[in-house]
Amino acid sequence: MLIGAVAASLIAVPLTLLSVGRLFTPMLDRASVQTGVAEVLKQDFGLADVEKVECPSDQPATTGTQFECTFSYNAKSYPVAVEVINDQGQYRVGIDAPK
């Protein structure tokens, strides 16, 4: 397990993009992002006991968008940073790993 290290992982979830034509900014699908973040935490960070991930809704799928989700692990809540890295809905997940 990573202890106190800052780590980042990249995830591509093209299905998380929601848009209504070209006049509107595409938005990330909250449920898909929460599922993707949970998978990254479990697979890439070795946090097999992640219980729940909560992310804010209505996040634009545009390069540079940054927001914070929270996840439950060992009965405690932790923040996890998410940054959209391109306009195709790919984002990077980074945490200070729980001890």
Number of C-alpha atoms within 10 A of each C-alpha: 11 14 9 11 12 10 14 18 15 17 18 16 16 14 12 20 20 17 14 9 8 7 7 9 16 21 18 26 22 17 15 16 27 19 15 19 29 23 17 20 24 14 11 16 19 14 19 13 13 17 14 14 22 19 23 15 12 12 18 20 26 20 15 14 15 16 13 14 17 17 20 15 16 11 10 9 15 15 18 21 17 23 20 24 19 14 17 18 25 20 26 18 22 22 19 16 19 17 8
